[in-house]
Amino acid sequence: MTHRSRPRVHLLTGGPDWEQRRATVKPVPFSRRQKEARKPLLALMQDLCAAIERGDWASARAARSAAWGEVNRLADNLTTEERKQLWRDKRRIVAGEARDRARRAGRG
């Protein structure tokens, strides 16, 4: 007898395995209204990427802040990937600022 009040359950029959379940889950496309609601956010994300590529960290921080404001305005299910991307962008901004500080300190 185990220390549990109920024994573990072993499912032996029926249903698809996990690989088949993952294969059947398809992302639901956004509706026209959802796409329209996301347009300002996507424009801000493009501005953010452009500022990071230029190395303009002040503009990148401002664009990231504006993008977070837009993300917070929208529903969570519409912005899952954008939230992940904003966190990756934050790490890129911090790393770029540190790299630039180190270069300036080395020259100074």
Biopython code that builds the backbone (N, CA, C, O; Angstrom):
import numpy as np
from Bio.PDB.StructureBuilder import StructureBuilder

atoms = [
    (1, "MET", "N", (0.843, -1.183, 0.000)),
    (1, "MET", "CA", (0.000, 0.000, 0.000)),
    (1, "MET", "C", (0.881, 1.237, 0.000)),
    (1, "MET", "O", (1.922, 1.287, 0.656)),
    (2, "THR", "N", (0.446, 2.209, -0.736)),
    (2, "THR", "CA", (1.225, 3.441, -0.815)),
    (2, "THR", "C", (0.787, 4.407, 0.273)),
    (2, "THR", "O", (-0.222, 4.203, 0.948)),
    (3, "HIS", "N", (1.553, 5.437, 0.420)),
    (3, "HIS", "CA", (1.221, 6.451, 1.407)),
    (3, "HIS", "C", (0.128, 7.393, 0.914)),
    (3, "HIS", "O", (-0.333, 8.254, 1.663)),
    (4, "ARG", "N", (-0.277, 7.237, -0.310)),
    (4, "ARG", "CA", (-1.315, 8.106, -0.878)),
    (4, "ARG", "C", (-2.694, 7.544, -0.539)),
    (4, "ARG", "O", (-2.871, 6.343, -0.341)),
    (5, "SER", "N", (-3.633, 8.429, -0.483)),
    (5, "SER", "CA", (-4.986, 7.972, -0.208)),
    (5, "SER", "C", (-5.587, 7.264, -1.417)),
    (5, "SER", "O", (-6.412, 6.361, -1.277)),
    (6, "ARG", "N", (-5.157, 7.689, -2.616)),
    (6, "ARG", "CA", (-5.620, 7.013, -3.829)),
    (6, "ARG", "C", (-4.400, 6.595, -4.645)),
    (6, "ARG", "O", (-3.437, 7.356, -4.740)),
    (7, "PRO", "N", (-4.422, 5.438, -5.214)),
    (7, "PRO", "CA", (-3.274, 5.023, -6.013)),
    (7, "PRO", "C", (-3.182, 5.821, -7.307)),
    (7, "PRO", "O", (-4.163, 6.416, -7.754)),
    (8, "ARG", "N", (-1.995, 5.828, -7.900)),
    (8, "ARG", "CA", (-1.801, 6.518, -9.169)),
    (8, "ARG", "C", (-2.628, 5.842, -10.248)),
    (8, "ARG", "O", (-2.848, 4.632, -10.218)),
    (9, "VAL", "N", (-3.072, 6.629, -11.183)),
    (9, "VAL", "CA", (-3.886, 6.107, -12.271)),
    (9, "VAL", "C", (-2.993, 5.936, -13.495)),
    (9, "VAL", "O", (-2.226, 6.837, -13.835)),
    (10, "HIS", "N", (-3.086, 4.803, -14.148)),
    (10, "HIS", "CA", (-2.337, 4.546, -15.369)),
    (10, "HIS", "C", (-3.329, 4.416, -16.510)),
    (10, "HIS", "O", (-4.147, 3.496, -16.537)),
    (11, "LEU", "N", (-3.248, 5.339, -17.444)),
    (11, "LEU", "CA", (-4.120, 5.287, -18.612)),
    (11, "LEU", "C", (-3.434, 4.449, -19.681)),
    (11, "LEU", "O", (-2.343, 4.785, -20.140)),
    (12, "LEU", "N", (-4.071, 3.376, -20.065)),
    (12, "LEU", "CA", (-3.444, 2.447, -20.993)),
    (12, "LEU", "C", (-4.084, 2.426, -22.365)),
    (12, "LEU", "O", (-3.479, 1.933, -23.317)),
    (13, "THR", "N", (-5.290, 2.948, -22.491)),
    (13, "THR", "CA", (-5.970, 2.814, -23.772)),
    (13, "THR", "C", (-6.577, 4.133, -24.200)),
    (13, "THR", "O", (-6.810, 5.030, -23.390)),
    (14, "GLY", "N", (-6.829, 4.227, -25.497)),
    (14, "GLY", "CA", (-7.612, 5.325, -26.050)),
    (14, "GLY", "C", (-6.867, 6.636, -26.179)),
    (14, "GLY", "O", (-5.928, 6.916, -25.434)),
    (15, "GLY", "N", (-7.300, 7.426, -27.130)),
    (15, "GLY", "CA", (-6.802, 8.772, -27.313)),
    (15, "GLY", "C", (-5.468, 8.845, -28.034)),
    (15, "GLY", "O", (-4.724, 7.865, -28.088)),
    (16, "PRO", "N", (-5.171, 10.012, -28.587)),
    (16, "PRO", "CA", (-3.907, 10.191, -29.290)),
    (16, "PRO", "C", (-2.739, 10.347, -28.314)),
    (16, "PRO", "O", (-2.940, 10.697, -27.152)),
    (17, "ASP", "N", (-1.533, 10.088, -28.785)),
    (17, "ASP", "CA", (-0.368, 10.314, -27.939)),
    (17, "ASP", "C", (-0.019, 11.812, -27.986)),
    (17, "ASP", "O", (-0.651, 12.577, -28.714)),
    (18, "TRP", "N", (0.978, 12.216, -27.216)),
    (18, "TRP", "CA", (1.270, 13.642, -27.075)),
    (18, "TRP", "C", (1.742, 14.272, -28.376)),
    (18, "TRP", "O", (1.418, 15.427, -28.650)),
    (19, "GLU", "N", (2.497, 13.542, -29.178)),
    (19, "GLU", "CA", (2.965, 14.099, -30.445)),
    (19, "GLU", "C", (1.796, 14.409, -31.374)),
    (19, "GLU", "O", (1.786, 15.435, -32.053)),
    (20, "GLN", "N", (0.818, 13.518, -31.395)),
    (20, "GLN", "CA", (-0.356, 13.769, -32.233)),
    (20, "GLN", "C", (-1.168, 14.939, -31.708)),
    (20, "GLN", "O", (-1.712, 15.716, -32.493)),
    (21, "ARG", "N", (-1.256, 15.075, -30.405)),
    (21, "ARG", "CA", (-2.003, 16.198, -29.840)),
    (21, "ARG", "C", (-1.345, 17.519, -30.200)),
    (21, "ARG", "O", (-2.026, 18.470, -30.583)),
    (22, "ARG", "N", (-0.007, 17.586, -30.077)),
    (22, "ARG", "CA", (0.696, 18.822, -30.415)),
    (22, "ARG", "C", (0.527, 19.153, -31.892)),
    (22, "ARG", "O", (0.420, 20.323, -32.261)),
    (23, "ALA", "N", (0.503, 18.129, -32.732)),
    (23, "ALA", "CA", (0.385, 18.359, -34.170)),
    (23, "ALA", "C", (-0.987, 18.911, -34.539)),
    (23, "ALA", "O", (-1.103, 19.639, -35.525)),
    (24, "THR", "N", (-2.005, 18.591, -33.792)),
    (24, "THR", "CA", (-3.347, 19.041, -34.135)),
    (24, "THR", "C", (-3.651, 20.447, -33.631)),
    (24, "THR", "O", (-4.601, 21.069, -34.106)),
    (25, "VAL", "N", (-2.876, 20.962, -32.686)),
    (25, "VAL", "CA", (-3.127, 22.298, -32.160)),
    (25, "VAL", "C", (-2.564, 23.315, -33.147)),
    (25, "VAL", "O", (-1.355, 23.391, -33.367)),
    (26, "LYS", "N", (-3.457, 24.082, -33.727)),
    (26, "LYS", "CA", (-3.048, 25.091, -34.696)),
    (26, "LYS", "C", (-3.429, 26.459, -34.143)),
    (26, "LYS", "O", (-4.502, 26.624, -33.562)),
    (27, "PRO", "N", (-2.550, 27.433, -34.324)),
    (27, "PRO", "CA", (-2.910, 28.765, -33.844)),
    (27, "PRO", "C", (-4.108, 29.310, -34.619)),
    (27, "PRO", "O", (-4.212, 29.151, -35.835)),
    (28, "VAL", "N", (-4.978, 29.937, -33.903)),
    (28, "VAL", "CA", (-6.166, 30.521, -34.509)),
    (28, "VAL", "C", (-5.760, 31.857, -35.132)),
    (28, "VAL", "O", (-5.159, 32.690, -34.455)),
    (29, "PRO", "N", (-6.075, 32.072, -36.397)),
    (29, "PRO", "CA", (-5.695, 33.347, -37.020)),
    (29, "PRO", "C", (-6.481, 34.501, -36.396)),
    (29, "PRO", "O", (-7.594, 34.326, -35.901)),
    (30, "PHE", "N", (-5.874, 35.672, -36.436)),
    (30, "PHE", "CA", (-6.530, 36.846, -35.874)),
    (30, "PHE", "C", (-7.668, 37.292, -36.781)),
    (30, "PHE", "O", (-7.589, 37.187, -38.004)),
    (31, "SER", "N", (-8.713, 37.787, -36.160)),
    (31, "SER", "CA", (-9.829, 38.327, -36.945)),
    (31, "SER", "C", (-9.427, 39.697, -37.499)),
    (31, "SER", "O", (-8.391, 40.254, -37.136)),
    (32, "ARG", "N", (-10.265, 40.214, -38.376)),
    (32, "ARG", "CA", (-9.975, 41.523, -38.975)),
    (32, "ARG", "C", (-9.906, 42.612, -37.900)),
    (32, "ARG", "O", (-9.032, 43.477, -37.953)),
    (33, "ARG", "N", (-10.810, 42.578, -36.936)),
    (33, "ARG", "CA", (-10.807, 43.578, -35.858)),
    (33, "ARG", "C", (-9.558, 43.456, -35.004)),
    (33, "ARG", "O", (-8.989, 44.464, -34.584)),
    (34, "GLN", "N", (-9.124, 42.217, -34.741)),
    (34, "GLN", "CA", (-7.922, 42.015, -33.945)),
    (34, "GLN", "C", (-6.688, 42.509, -34.693)),
    (34, "GLN", "O", (-5.793, 43.110, -34.098)),
    (35, "LYS", "N", (-6.644, 42.255, -35.994)),
    (35, "LYS", "CA", (-5.516, 42.741, -36.796)),
    (35, "LYS", "C", (-5.459, 44.266, -36.783)),
    (35, "LYS", "O", (-4.382, 44.852, -36.679)),
    (36, "GLU", "N", (-6.609, 44.894, -36.887)),
    (36, "GLU", "CA", (-6.665, 46.358, -36.847)),
    (36, "GLU", "C", (-6.205, 46.882, -35.493)),
    (36, "GLU", "O", (-5.509, 47.895, -35.419)),
    (37, "ALA", "N", (-6.593, 46.196, -34.422)),
    (37, "ALA", "CA", (-6.204, 46.628, -33.080)),
    (37, "ALA", "C", (-4.699, 46.464, -32.860)),
    (37, "ALA", "O", (-4.104, 47.206, -32.078)),
    (38, "ARG", "N", (-4.085, 45.505, -33.540)),
    (38, "ARG", "CA", (-2.663, 45.242, -33.367)),
    (38, "ARG", "C", (-1.769, 46.131, -34.236)),
    (38, "ARG", "O", (-0.561, 46.186, -34.001)),
    (39, "LYS", "N", (-2.321, 46.820, -35.220)),
    (39, "LYS", "CA", (-1.500, 47.613, -36.144)),
    (39, "LYS", "C", (-0.626, 48.650, -35.440)),
    (39, "LYS", "O", (0.562, 48.730, -35.754)),
    (40, "PRO", "N", (-1.150, 49.452, -34.502)),
    (40, "PRO", "CA", (-0.270, 50.418, -33.828)),
    (40, "PRO", "C", (0.874, 49.737, -33.070)),
    (40, "PRO", "O", (1.997, 50.239, -33.048)),
    (41, "LEU", "N", (0.579, 48.597, -32.455)),
    (41, "LEU", "CA", (1.619, 47.861, -31.730)),
    (41, "LEU", "C", (2.698, 47.380, -32.689)),
    (41, "LEU", "O", (3.886, 47.512, -32.396)),
    (42, "LEU", "N", (2.308, 46.831, -33.817)),
    (42, "LEU", "CA", (3.281, 46.328, -34.778)),
    (42, "LEU", "C", (4.137, 47.453, -35.350)),
    (42, "LEU", "O", (5.323, 47.258, -35.615)),
    (43, "ALA", "N", (3.544, 48.624, -35.541)),
    (43, "ALA", "CA", (4.310, 49.775, -36.015)),
    (43, "ALA", "C", (5.341, 50.196, -34.970)),
    (43, "ALA", "O", (6.482, 50.512, -35.308)),
    (44, "LEU", "N", (4.937, 50.199, -33.700)),
    (44, "LEU", "CA", (5.878, 50.538, -32.628)),
    (44, "LEU", "C", (6.994, 49.509, -32.510)),
    (44, "LEU", "O", (8.141, 49.857, -32.233)),
    (45, "MET", "N", (6.654, 48.242, -32.721)),
    (45, "MET", "CA", (7.671, 47.187, -32.665)),
    (45, "MET", "C", (8.692, 47.367, -33.794)),
    (45, "MET", "O", (9.882, 47.124, -33.595)),
    (46, "GLN", "N", (8.235, 47.787, -34.966)),
    (46, "GLN", "CA", (9.161, 48.038, -36.075)),
    (46, "GLN", "C", (10.072, 49.216, -35.757)),
    (46, "GLN", "O", (11.268, 49.174, -36.047)),
    (47, "ASP", "N", (9.508, 50.276, -35.155)),
    (47, "ASP", "CA", (10.332, 51.423, -34.755)),
    (47, "ASP", "C", (11.375, 51.001, -33.723)),
    (47, "ASP", "O", (12.523, 51.445, -33.769)),
    (48, "LEU", "N", (10.970, 50.152, -32.804)),
    (48, "LEU", "CA", (11.885, 49.661, -31.777)),
    (48, "LEU", "C", (13.038, 48.880, -32.408)),
    (48, "LEU", "O", (14.199, 49.097, -32.061)),
    (49, "CYS", "N", (12.725, 47.991, -33.315)),
    (49, "CYS", "CA", (13.777, 47.201, -33.984)),
    (49, "CYS", "C", (14.722, 48.101, -34.767)),
    (49, "CYS", "O", (15.934, 47.884, -34.769)),
    (50, "ALA", "N", (14.172, 49.104, -35.427)),
    (50, "ALA", "CA", (15.017, 50.028, -36.190)),
    (50, "ALA", "C", (15.945, 50.805, -35.255)),
    (50, "ALA", "O", (17.117, 50.999, -35.578)),
    (51, "ALA", "N", (15.441, 51.249, -34.108)),
    (51, "ALA", "CA", (16.268, 51.996, -33.156)),
    (51, "ALA", "C", (17.373, 51.110, -32.580)),
    (51, "ALA", "O", (18.496, 51.571, -32.376)),
    (52, "ILE", "N", (17.061, 49.853, -32.322)),
    (52, "ILE", "CA", (18.078, 48.934, -31.806)),
    (52, "ILE", "C", (19.158, 48.707, -32.860)),
    (52, "ILE", "O", (20.346, 48.694, -32.539)),
    (53, "GLU", "N", (18.752, 48.530, -34.100)),
    (53, "GLU", "CA", (19.724, 48.310, -35.178)),
    (53, "GLU", "C", (20.634, 49.528, -35.359)),
    (53, "GLU", "O", (21.818, 49.382, -35.663)),
    (54, "ARG", "N", (20.082, 50.722, -35.173)),
    (54, "ARG", "CA", (20.891, 51.947, -35.286)),
    (54, "ARG", "C", (21.802, 52.131, -34.085)),
    (54, "ARG", "O", (22.803, 52.843, -34.171)),
    (55, "GLY", "N", (21.470, 51.502, -32.967)),
    (55, "GLY", "CA", (22.235, 51.714, -31.739)),
    (55, "GLY", "C", (21.803, 52.972, -31.009)),
    (55, "GLY", "O", (22.548, 53.501, -30.185)),
    (56, "ASP", "N", (20.609, 53.451, -31.306)),
    (56, "ASP", "CA", (20.045, 54.639, -30.649)),
    (56, "ASP", "C", (19.269, 54.165, -29.429)),
    (56, "ASP", "O", (18.068, 53.904, -29.496)),
    (57, "TRP", "N", (19.979, 54.059, -28.320)),
    (57, "TRP", "CA", (19.397, 53.401, -27.139)),
    (57, "TRP", "C", (18.309, 54.232, -26.487)),
    (57, "TRP", "O", (17.353, 53.672, -25.950)),
    (58, "ALA", "N", (18.429, 55.559, -26.517)),
    (58, "ALA", "CA", (17.377, 56.403, -25.920)),
    (58, "ALA", "C", (16.070, 56.239, -26.701)),
    (58, "ALA", "O", (14.999, 56.100, -26.110)),
    (59, "SER", "N", (16.168, 56.256, -28.017)),
    (59, "SER", "CA", (14.967, 56.060, -28.842)),
    (59, "SER", "C", (14.418, 54.647, -28.672)),
    (59, "SER", "O", (13.204, 54.443, -28.673)),
    (60, "ALA", "N", (15.302, 53.684, -28.528)),
    (60, "ALA", "CA", (14.871, 52.301, -28.341)),
    (60, "ALA", "C", (14.107, 52.153, -27.029)),
    (60, "ALA", "O", (13.073, 51.487, -26.977)),
    (61, "ARG", "N", (14.618, 52.773, -25.978)),
    (61, "ARG", "CA", (13.913, 52.703, -24.689)),
    (61, "ARG", "C", (12.545, 53.376, -24.765)),
    (61, "ARG", "O", (11.568, 52.870, -24.213)),
    (62, "ALA", "N", (12.480, 54.511, -25.447)),
    (62, "ALA", "CA", (11.202, 55.222, -25.589)),
    (62, "ALA", "C", (10.218, 54.386, -26.416)),
    (62, "ALA", "O", (9.037, 54.298, -26.081)),
    (63, "ALA", "N", (10.711, 53.776, -27.492)),
    (63, "ALA", "CA", (9.835, 52.953, -28.334)),
    (63, "ALA", "C", (9.369, 51.713, -27.576)),
    (63, "ALA", "O", (8.222, 51.290, -27.725)),
    (64, "ARG", "N", (10.249, 51.130, -26.766)),
    (64, "ARG", "CA", (9.868, 49.954, -25.980)),
    (64, "ARG", "C", (8.811, 50.322, -24.945)),
    (64, "ARG", "O", (7.865, 49.569, -24.717)),
    (65, "SER", "N", (8.976, 51.469, -24.330)),
    (65, "SER", "CA", (7.990, 51.923, -23.348)),
    (65, "SER", "C", (6.627, 52.150, -24.016)),
    (65, "SER", "O", (5.590, 51.763, -23.477)),
    (66, "ALA", "N", (6.644, 52.776, -25.186)),
    (66, "ALA", "CA", (5.387, 53.008, -25.912)),
    (66, "ALA", "C", (4.760, 51.680, -26.335)),
    (66, "ALA", "O", (3.539, 51.524, -26.290)),
    (67, "ALA", "N", (5.596, 50.723, -26.747)),
    (67, "ALA", "CA", (5.080, 49.417, -27.147)),
    (67, "ALA", "C", (4.461, 48.696, -25.958)),
    (67, "ALA", "O", (3.416, 48.061, -26.098)),
    (68, "TRP", "N", (5.094, 48.784, -24.785)),
    (68, "TRP", "CA", (4.506, 48.159, -23.599)),
    (68, "TRP", "C", (3.166, 48.796, -23.255)),
    (68, "TRP", "O", (2.238, 48.106, -22.834)),
    (69, "GLY", "N", (3.062, 50.109, -23.432)),
    (69, "GLY", "CA", (1.779, 50.770, -23.203)),
    (69, "GLY", "C", (0.698, 50.238, -24.125)),
    (69, "GLY", "O", (-0.443, 50.036, -23.709)),
    (70, "GLU", "N", (1.062, 50.014, -25.378)),
    (70, "GLU", "CA", (0.109, 49.464, -26.337)),
    (70, "GLU", "C", (-0.225, 48.009, -26.013)),
    (70, "GLU", "O", (-1.376, 47.593, -26.146)),
    (71, "VAL", "N", (0.770, 47.239, -25.591)),
    (71, "VAL", "CA", (0.543, 45.842, -25.207)),
    (71, "VAL", "C", (-0.422, 45.773, -24.032)),
    (71, "VAL", "O", (-1.324, 44.936, -24.015)),
    (72, "ASN", "N", (-0.237, 46.640, -23.062)),
    (72, "ASN", "CA", (-1.108, 46.643, -21.889)),
    (72, "ASN", "C", (-2.533, 47.061, -22.233)),
    (72, "ASN", "O", (-3.476, 46.695, -21.532)),
    (73, "ARG", "N", (-2.692, 47.824, -23.306)),
    (73, "ARG", "CA", (-4.024, 48.249, -23.732)),
    (73, "ARG", "C", (-4.792, 47.109, -24.399)),
    (73, "ARG", "O", (-6.021, 47.072, -24.348)),
    (74, "LEU", "N", (-4.065, 46.179, -25.027)),
    (74, "LEU", "CA", (-4.700, 45.079, -25.754)),
    (74, "LEU", "C", (-4.898, 43.861, -24.848)),
    (74, "LEU", "O", (-4.340, 43.783, -23.754)),
    (75, "ALA", "N", (-5.691, 42.934, -25.323)),
    (75, "ALA", "CA", (-5.945, 41.698, -24.581)),
    (75, "ALA", "C", (-4.689, 40.824, -24.583)),
    (75, "ALA", "O", (-3.894, 40.857, -25.523)),
    (76, "ASP", "N", (-4.530, 40.048, -23.519)),
    (76, "ASP", "CA", (-3.343, 39.210, -23.360)),
    (76, "ASP", "C", (-3.175, 38.210, -24.495)),
    (76, "ASP", "O", (-2.054, 37.965, -24.940)),
    (77, "ASN", "N", (-4.263, 37.636, -24.965)),
    (77, "ASN", "CA", (-4.152, 36.605, -25.996)),
    (77, "ASN", "C", (-3.734, 37.170, -27.355)),
    (77, "ASN", "O", (-3.355, 36.410, -28.246)),
    (78, "LEU", "N", (-3.798, 38.475, -27.522)),
    (78, "LEU", "CA", (-3.382, 39.102, -28.776)),
    (78, "LEU", "C", (-1.905, 39.459, -28.789)),
    (78, "LEU", "O", (-1.353, 39.764, -29.846)),
    (79, "THR", "N", (-1.253, 39.426, -27.628)),
    (79, "THR", "CA", (0.099, 39.982, -27.529)),
    (79, "THR", "C", (1.109, 39.025, -26.918)),
    (79, "THR", "O", (2.126, 39.469, -26.385)),
    (80, "THR", "N", (0.860, 37.750, -26.982)),
    (80, "THR", "CA", (1.757, 36.784, -26.341)),
    (80, "THR", "C", (3.162, 36.854, -26.918)),
    (80, "THR", "O", (4.134, 36.984, -26.174)),
    (81, "GLU", "N", (3.274, 36.770, -28.223)),
    (81, "GLU", "CA", (4.596, 36.794, -28.860)),
    (81, "GLU", "C", (5.260, 38.159, -28.728)),
    (81, "GLU", "O", (6.481, 38.244, -28.602)),
    (82, "GLU", "N", (4.475, 39.215, -28.755)),
    (82, "GLU", "CA", (5.039, 40.555, -28.648)),
    (82, "GLU", "C", (5.634, 40.787, -27.266)),
    (82, "GLU", "O", (6.664, 41.448, -27.135)),
    (83, "ARG", "N", (4.992, 40.247, -26.238)),
    (83, "ARG", "CA", (5.554, 40.370, -24.882)),
    (83, "ARG", "C", (6.910, 39.681, -24.793)),
    (83, "ARG", "O", (7.851, 40.221, -24.212)),
    (84, "LYS", "N", (7.003, 38.502, -25.362)),
    (84, "LYS", "CA", (8.287, 37.785, -25.365)),
    (84, "LYS", "C", (9.343, 38.579, -26.124)),
    (84, "LYS", "O", (10.493, 38.674, -25.695)),
    (85, "GLN", "N", (8.937, 39.149, -27.259)),
    (85, "GLN", "CA", (9.881, 39.919, -28.065)),
    (85, "GLN", "C", (10.336, 41.180, -27.332)),
    (85, "GLN", "O", (11.502, 41.562, -27.430)),
    (86, "LEU", "N", (9.431, 41.829, -26.601)),
    (86, "LEU", "CA", (9.814, 43.030, -25.857)),
    (86, "LEU", "C", (10.834, 42.705, -24.773)),
    (86, "LEU", "O", (11.733, 43.505, -24.516)),
    (87, "TRP", "N", (10.712, 41.552, -24.138)),
    (87, "TRP", "CA", (11.715, 41.167, -23.139)),
    (87, "TRP", "C", (13.047, 40.868, -23.793)),
    (87, "TRP", "O", (14.093, 41.212, -23.242)),
    (88, "ARG", "N", (13.033, 40.230, -24.962)),
    (88, "ARG", "CA", (14.288, 39.995, -25.689)),
    (88, "ARG", "C", (14.908, 41.326, -26.105)),
    (88, "ARG", "O", (16.125, 41.495, -26.040)),
    (89, "ASP", "N", (14.068, 42.271, -26.533)),
    (89, "ASP", "CA", (14.577, 43.584, -26.927)),
    (89, "ASP", "C", (15.177, 44.320, -25.738)),
    (89, "ASP", "O", (16.172, 45.029, -25.884)),
    (90, "LYS", "N", (14.581, 44.157, -24.569)),
    (90, "LYS", "CA", (15.142, 44.802, -23.381)),
    (90, "LYS", "C", (16.555, 44.306, -23.128)),
    (90, "LYS", "O", (17.453, 45.090, -22.820)),
    (91, "ARG", "N", (16.748, 42.991, -23.260)),
    (91, "ARG", "CA", (18.095, 42.441, -23.060)),
    (91, "ARG", "C", (19.063, 42.975, -24.111)),
    (91, "ARG", "O", (20.226, 43.238, -23.804)),
    (92, "ARG", "N", (18.598, 43.134, -25.337)),
    (92, "ARG", "CA", (19.460, 43.682, -26.390)),
    (92, "ARG", "C", (19.821, 45.131, -26.108)),
    (92, "ARG", "O", (20.954, 45.547, -26.349)),
    (93, "ILE", "N", (18.868, 45.904, -25.601)),
    (93, "ILE", "CA", (19.131, 47.309, -25.272)),
    (93, "ILE", "C", (20.152, 47.404, -24.146)),
    (93, "ILE", "O", (21.114, 48.166, -24.239)),
    (94, "VAL", "N", (19.946, 46.637, -23.088)),
    (94, "VAL", "CA", (20.861, 46.674, -21.946)),
    (94, "VAL", "C", (22.264, 46.249, -22.372)),
    (94, "VAL", "O", (23.251, 46.868, -21.974)),
    (95, "ALA", "N", (22.353, 45.198, -23.178)),
    (95, "ALA", "CA", (23.660, 44.727, -23.649)),
    (95, "ALA", "C", (24.324, 45.782, -24.540)),
    (95, "ALA", "O", (25.529, 46.009, -24.434)),
    (96, "GLY", "N", (23.561, 46.415, -25.398)),
    (96, "GLY", "CA", (24.115, 47.446, -26.275)),
    (96, "GLY", "C", (24.595, 48.651, -25.503)),
    (96, "GLY", "O", (25.651, 49.205, -25.809)),
    (97, "GLU", "N", (23.830, 49.069, -24.500)),
    (97, "GLU", "CA", (24.254, 50.195, -23.671)),
    (97, "GLU", "C", (25.534, 49.852, -22.910)),
    (97, "GLU", "O", (26.441, 50.679, -22.818)),
    (98, "ALA", "N", (25.610, 48.651, -22.372)),
    (98, "ALA", "CA", (26.811, 48.236, -21.638)),
    (98, "ALA", "C", (28.018, 48.188, -22.577)),
    (98, "ALA", "O", (29.115, 48.603, -22.204)),
    (99, "ARG", "N", (27.814, 47.685, -23.784)),
    (99, "ARG", "CA", (28.904, 47.616, -24.761)),
    (99, "ARG", "C", (29.395, 49.014, -25.121)),
    (99, "ARG", "O", (30.600, 49.250, -25.209)),
    (100, "ASP", "N", (28.463, 49.937, -25.328)),
    (100, "ASP", "CA", (28.852, 51.315, -25.658)),
    (100, "ASP", "C", (29.556, 51.992, -24.488)),
    (100, "ASP", "O", (30.515, 52.736, -24.692)),
    (101, "ARG", "N", (29.090, 51.745, -23.265)),
    (101, "ARG", "CA", (29.756, 52.314, -22.082)),
    (101, "ARG", "C", (31.191, 51.801, -21.970)),
    (101, "ARG", "O", (32.114, 52.558, -21.669)),
    (102, "ALA", "N", (31.359, 50.503, -22.217)),
    (102, "ALA", "CA", (32.695, 49.908, -22.137)),
    (102, "ALA", "C", (33.619, 50.490, -23.203)),
    (102, "ALA", "O", (34.800, 50.718, -22.941)),
    (103, "ARG", "N", (33.094, 50.729, -24.393)),
    (103, "ARG", "CA", (33.907, 51.334, -25.449)),
    (103, "ARG", "C", (34.330, 52.749, -25.079)),
    (103, "ARG", "O", (35.478, 53.145, -25.282)),
    (104, "ARG", "N", (33.374, 53.508, -24.529)),
    (104, "ARG", "CA", (33.705, 54.884, -24.129)),
    (104, "ARG", "C", (34.725, 54.899, -22.996)),
    (104, "ARG", "O", (35.628, 55.735, -22.977)),
    (105, "ALA", "N", (34.576, 53.971, -22.051)),
    (105, "ALA", "CA", (35.501, 53.921, -20.921)),
    (105, "ALA", "C", (36.904, 53.514, -21.386)),
    (105, "ALA", "O", (37.904, 53.980, -20.840)),
    (106, "GLY", "N", (36.969, 52.653, -22.384)),
    (106, "GLY", "CA", (38.260, 52.224, -22.909)),
    (106, "GLY", "C", (38.986, 53.326, -23.644)),
    (106, "GLY", "O", (40.215, 53.384, -23.627)),
    (107, "ARG", "N", (38.235, 54.200, -24.290)),
    (107, "ARG", "CA", (38.854, 55.305, -25.038)),
    (107, "ARG", "C", (39.250, 56.461, -24.127)),
    (107, "ARG", "O", (40.249, 57.143, -24.352)),
    (108, "GLY", "N", (38.419, 56.662, -23.073)),
    (108, "GLY", "CA", (38.556, 57.840, -22.219)),
    (108, "GLY", "C", (39.828, 57.906, -21.527)),
    (108, "GLY", "O", (40.073, 58.849, -20.775)),
]
sb = StructureBuilder()
sb.init_structure("model")
sb.init_model(0)
sb.init_chain("A")
sb.init_seg("    ")
for serial, (resi, resn, name, xyz) in enumerate(atoms, 1):
    if name == "N":
        sb.init_residue(resn, " ", resi, " ")
    sb.init_atom(name, np.array(xyz, "f"), 0.0, 1.0, " ", f" {name:<3s}", serial, name[0])
structure = sb.get_structure()
